[in-house]
């Protein structure tokens, strides 16, 4: 006898033999396996396969020259004003956060009256 879970009572109840058909034992299934999902290519191969899909300008050589120039400026500040503003903002927030932590510890160390 086969059993199945009753959805209403949440108990096992008897089930007819037709209710139990495990996968792979169904009558009439073909003997060969189904094809793989990713067996076929997702893109068609074109004649220009060696050409890159992104056709924008290659800026890497120019950026390499700029970052490798020996001018005494740190790497994180080489791109100009925006880098300087980001660096100074980060340093200001870091110092302000450290001071706030020290102040909070000082206030927490004081006994309550």
DRENVOVEX-366408 format. One record per residue (C-alpha): x, y, z negated. Coordinates in steps of 0.25 Angstrom, whole numbers, plus 5000, padded with zeros to 4 digits. Example, Ala and Ser with C-alpha at 12.3 -4.5 7.8 and 13.67 -1.06 7.14 Angstrom:
# DRENVOVEX-366408
504949824969 505549964971 
//
This chain:
# DRENVOVEX-366408
500050005000 500550145003 500350264995 500250414998 500150544989 498750594988 498750744990 497650774980 497950694968 499450684970 499350534968 499850414976 498650354983 498550224992 498750255007 498450165019 499550105026 499350195038 499750315029 501150265027 501950275040 503350315037 504150385047 504850295057 503850185055 502750245063 502350155075 502550205088 503750295086 504850295097 506050215094 507050325098 507350445088 506750585091 507750685097 508550765088 508050905086 509350975089 509750885100 509450975111 510251105112 509551235107 510251325118 510451295132 511851295137 512151405147 513251425157 513751545148 513951465136 515351525133 514751665133 514351715119 512951745116 513251875109 513651965119 514052085110 515352155110 516452075102 516852165091 517752075083 519152115090 518852265086 518452225072 519652145070 520552265075 519852355065 519852265053 521352225056 521852365057 522952395047 522452535042 522352505027 520852505026 520252385019 519452295028 518152315022 518252465025 518752465039 517452485046 517252625041 516252715033 515152605031 516152505025 516652615016 515252645011 514952505009 516252475001 515952604993 514552564990 514952424986 516052474977 515052574971 514052474968 515052374962 515652474953 514252524949 513752384946 515052354938 514752484929 513352444927 513752314922 514652374912 513652464908 512552354906 513552274898 513852394889 512452414887 512152274884 513252264874 512752374865 511852334854 510352374854 509952464842 
//
